[in-house]
Amino acid sequence: MKERLQMYGKSMLVPISLVAIGGLLLGVGGALTSETTINSFGLDWGSYSHSVWYKCFTVIKGLGDVIFKNLGILYAVGVAFSLAKKEQGWAAFSAMVAYLSMLMTLSILLKNEGLNAENTTIAGFVAQGQSAIDATKSSALFTTELGYFSYRTGVFGGLAIGFCIAAIHARFYNTKLPLALSFFSGTRTVPILSLLAGGVLGAFFFVCWPFIGGTLGSFAGFVHDSGLLGTFVYRAVNEILIPFGMHPLISLPIRWTQLGGSEMVDGVLVSGTSAIQMAQLASPEPGKLLVRGFMGGNAIINFAIYPGIALAMYHATRKENKKKVAALLISVVISTIVFGITEPILFTFLFIAPWLYFFIYAPLAALGEVLSELCKVSIYQGNIKDWIPFFFRPEKLNIWPFLYLFPAFFVASYALFRVLITRFNIQTPGREDVGSDDEIRLYTKQDYSEKLNKKSTGGEIKKASTEGSLAEGIISALGGRENIVEVDNCISRLRIVLVNAELMAPDRHWKENLEAMGIVRIGKNGVQIVYGPNVCSIAVDVRELLEGH
């Protein structure tokens, strides 16, 4: 079950690979097509708005909109492509066919009911006798997407299509038909069935979406009405799920669907906290970004909590080990601040003292999110890489509270973890017993499992540094080609399903010879190997070697 959830979570991350560049384009294009920004540079808006530069930046802004205004079909295609184990191109093509079929079906059925883009606006529903509030809720159910008037299924519709087509593709991509119909056999069968499946899903959403959309709106209302308590619970649960690789199941729906709430931006209803922030970034209006985007806490974690924990670990280290530990932790902290990669410290505490992570760190991170919201911080994400687009629109940000939140959480994290580490004699790196032969290093959950179960690995393991490429070393350390069922990746981790996880190399080998930052098990045979931002190229190399066998 955990492996399946991991697979679904991974597939939902595929379209997000475009978000970073889309955000950068929106940030640059939105800033340099804004009258407020241009006037702040001392330039004449009248002349600039007719210049070639203005036209260029308008196009750049439009390229960013391509991502955020088409998330539904991007998710449909991306999920189907990611979940398909073979003939992925046909799966992606079939998902596009199914998504268009769903939209067409919805459009026809809605128009047969007398509904169209004109009479489903807020003004249209008010003219029909609804109150302004009810009219707003009713209008929120409808949109025009890719030229089709339909329900606003958005990312949920894309996910439904993606999962459905992935299942159809897995079952029918190699179908054999009689000779007379052989032209339509094999992979050609899938888009034909997908056309029909899209129609069925369109009919399903026609009947059920008013209830589904209303329920999502009610849930978003509950989260909104629960205030800071809801913020605390959301962040705590998200942090608890991170070690298991299942946090996208809660975070992505909040960020990109109606579960995160909806807001009008420049006359367009936008759903999902991240989608709202991106739309606000692109807007020429000078208003601040969404405060309750569940993002300010990320910055507190990366810039204050983890650095504070790292300093506590350093000061708790034995004197003779301080230089080694400092070299280790400095690189980790830089990676956390610049790229938001937190796994090395995270998994160290899961190995040596899980209660520190679940009962101390997670509530502390949740408190950071609460105070960030209370102080009305408005920012997207929490690391330097993701902040770059937003620095082009400083008038939309409110990050001044970080001037006191960062020091406060840094000191609190440092003091709390320093006391707990020394009080309970927690064996953080450099505090190992005198005479221990263990190398000073950060730990992973895999270390913890091996320590408890004393698992051994069979066969001789190839070192990437001396006996072959990194990809070859990874395959060897996973127990060989025959032991690998599936290899994929998310933003920072290789996500692997094995035949027998017992055959996998010990964690020390991964860190010493294969450049891994950490390892975590998912279920019985699921494994995640943390490599950081370069994981995509590593995954490609591994898959090419496996496919070339």
Secondary structure by P-SEA (a helix, b strand, c coil): caaaaaaaaaaaaccccaaaaaaaaaaaaaaaacaaaaaaacccaaaaaacaaaaaaaaaaaaaaaaaacaaaaaaaaaaaaacccaaaaaaaaaaaaaaaaaaaaaaaaaaaccccccccaaaaaaacccaaaaaaaaaaccccccccccccaaaaaaaaaaaaaaaaacccccccccccccccaaaaaaaaaaaaaaaaaaaaaacaaaaaaaaaaaaaaaaaacaaaaaaaaaaaaaacccccccccccccccccccccccccccccccaaaaaaaaaacccccccccccccaaaaaaaccaaaaaaaaaaaaccccaaaaaaaaaaaaaaaaaaccccaaaaaaaaacccccccccaaaaaaaaaaaaaaacccccccccccccccccccccccccccccaaaaaaaaaaaaaaaaaaaaccccccccccccccccccccaaaaaaaaaccccccbbbbccccccaaaaaaaaacccccccccccccccbbbbbccccccccaaaaaacccccccccccccbbbbbbccaaaaaaaaaaaaaaac
